[in-house]
Every structure is written in structure tokens, then in C-alpha cells.
Amino acid sequence: MDENDSVRTRLTHSHEVANLARSIGTRVFLSNREHFERSLVGAEALVNVIHPLLSAAGLGHDLGNPPFGHQGEAAIGNWFKRNDWVFSKVTARGPALSKAEQIPKKFQLEFTKFDGNPQALRLLTKLQTHIDGVGLDLSAATLASGLKYPVSFANADDNVPTKKKGGYFSSEKHVVAWVREATGLAEGQRHPLTWIMEACDDIAYSVLDVDDVLKKGVMSPDDVLVNLRRNLPKDPCVIKIRDRFDSVETKTLRPEAQRDIKIQYLRAFLIEALVTHASQEFDNNADAIFSFRHLDPLMDNNRLCESLKRIAKTYAFNNSDVLKTEALGAAALSDLMSAFWIAISDRTDFGNIESRRKTASAKYIFSLISPNYIEQAASDSLARSPGMGVRYRELRLLTDMVSGMTDTFAIKLWTNLKAIPHAYGT
């Protein structure tokens, strides 16, 4: 929502992740040909297989994130925790749902711990309209390479980095089963290229969040160098940046030009250092990665990456304007969840999600929901699975709609709905 057009959005971030992934993919393919050949990948695979897979994984990795990112995920999860009656009752003060309709504990986590990663898989495979109902109709390898957490919510394990969150909803378990049948991967096994996508996400937001802070004028490039030298005085990249800054200052350039050149050097040297680290970590752990024994993300314990994240946290995410926006976002999402829940549930026929709404406001707000989302929710394809009847599909429709908004759209809609009496409940 920033007014400065050179500050990154989720779209530009995703393009940068995809570009970085191709760069690292080239390096690790050329240095690990034997591992790729054992996976039946030939010499032409770099252009025809590796690059397309990494591009798709990079472009799709954040598609399921709700408005306001991680704050939005927390807001959605908190709404379900405050309104946990939705898992077992028809209404807050009404009768209990039938046993078949009640949401079992193992499925409740999909909502109380809502996460953008499984929502991305759902969007790619279900919510995008397709004549045969297969979303974007991506290959199994493409979907596997984007599956950051290759476990269900029930099998999540906080002690294992690759399993610390559920990676797919129960509504997409048959898609994951098909992916595994086609690729040979099992529950908990990551596609080798997923490690690269994850590392590029870390690199992009660690370096480029700092770059955005510089573009907004919150810090100067010299401030960043002071921070880095304080924490990493002997780091080769930091020394290289210091030397290059010294050379810039010997030139007879305007201060504004010096500042821009220093920002360019910072970005280039930091990205090169982190890309090199990620590539070397992949090479060093290639045996474990290809045998599915590796556990730790490639950028874990990289002190340069950690230092950049601390700078971003201190000067970007703790900035009062950012905190104000996040506070507004949390309030907006909480109200929007309530408004859309009323619109979804306040109807004449519980068994038919598309049946007539009982009030004019519910009818209007329901009309705002994307038709393809409604079509997916109205399908009875899930009804045969225990715990995934009408109520489960109602809740999926709610999260589909709210998580599919952009930050700006959510704020505008929140403001507009305030004009409708009782839109957010009594």
C-alpha cells in the first residue's frame, strides 16, 4: 500500500524470487550433474526442466498469502479461535451441528492456524477456473517444487523445519496424493528444488526489505554499513562494500548520486554473497537433499542474512507507519471475516450454499464473493469425506474470499461495508 512506486509489492517480490531461483538453479545443476542424472534428468534439463520449475515455484510461492501477509494469517486464525463455535454449532447460540457436519480437531487446525502456503496450493489447483476443475493444470513436479511444507496439518512437527506447518489442506489431499504418485515423493519428503525456492525467498526479503528502507529514506546506505560492520566486521562481503563506498566518496559526485550508487552496490554485493552461500550449502548437502534426509533451510545460520533481517525488523517492520497499517489491517480482516461469514451462513437452506440469503445485506455481501469460489464450495465432491461436509466447505469459502484480497482492496471494502447496518454483526 506504499505510495512510493519503487517500494516492492508481493508481485515484484515474487518475480525477484523466481529470478534468484533460476540463478541458483543454474549453479547447483552445473555442480551436481550426477545427482540430477540419477533423477533421470538429462543434460538439456537446465533450460527445459530446472528453470521452468524454479520460475513457477518462485512466482507461485506467495499467491495464497492473505492481505497484510503474516499479520493477515494471524488475524484469520484469531477469528476462528474467537468464534470456535463454528466448528460444532449451527449458530453461536443455536443448536449443535450434526455429528457428520462437525469439524474434527484435526481439521480445525487448518483454520485456527491458517497459512498462506496451503492456500497457494489450493488456488493453483482448485480456485483458478478450468473446464475440468484442475486449476492452472500444472505438472506434478511443479506443484511438488512449490510445496514448502510437505505434510498435512495433523503431521506438522515444530521441531523439524520442513514440517513445522501444515503444507496442504484436507480439501487438497487428493491433489497431493496425485503429486506423490507421479513424482515418487512421500509424506514429509521435499522436492530437491524446494530448498532453492525457500532460500531465494529468504534472500529476497532479507536484502530487498533493507533496499526498500533505503528507498523510503528511513536509513542511508552508510547507516546499513555501520550496522553490518558492527555485527560482522570481518565478513568478506561487508569489507568489499566498505571499500567500494570509500571509492565512491573519492568521486566528485552530488550527494544524491553517491547515495544511489551506494544503494546499488549494497544490493548487488549482498545478493551475490547470499546466492553464493545458498548454492554452496546445496552443494555441501546434495547427498542428503536428494535422499530426503536434509532438514535445515539453506540460509539457516547465515550471519549476513540474519543481520539484514534484524535491520529490516528494526527500521522497517517496527516503523510506526507500518505498525499502524498492520493494526488497521488486523481490524479490517476481523470485521470482513464476520461480514462474509454472515453472508455465507445466513441462508434459507443449510444444505445448499447457493440458496437464498435471508437478509438484504447478506445477499449483497454474498454477491461480492468470486463466482468460482462459490462454485467450488457448492460442489459436493468433498461431502463424501468425513468432517468435510457443508460446514467445512462454508469455512473454506470464507478463507478463500478473504485471503484472496489485496491489502488495498481489503481496506477499501472494509470502509465501504461500514455504511451497511449490521454488516459486521450486531
Secondary structure, DSSP 4 states (H G I P E B T S, - for coil): --S-TTS--HHHHHHHHHHHHHHHHHHHHHH-HHHHHHTT--TTHIIIIIHHHHHHHHHHTTTT--TTHHHHHHHHHHHHHHTGGGGTBSSTTSPBPPTTTS--HHHHHHHHT--HHHHHHHIIIIIS--TTS-TT---HHHHHHT-SS-SBGGG--TTSGGGSS--B-GGGHHHHHHHHHHH---TTPPPTTHHHHHHHHHHHHHHHHHHHHHHTTSS-HHHHHHHHHHH-TT-HHHHHHHHHHHHHHTS---HHHHHHHHHHHHHHHHHHHHHHHHHHHHHHTHHHHHTT---S-TTTT-HHHHHHHHHHIIIIITSHHHHHHHHHHHHHHHHHHHHHHHHHH-BS-TT-TTSPBSSHHHHHHHHTS-HHHHHHHH--TTTTSTT-SHHHHHHHHHHHHHHTS-HHHHHHHHHHHTTSTTTT--
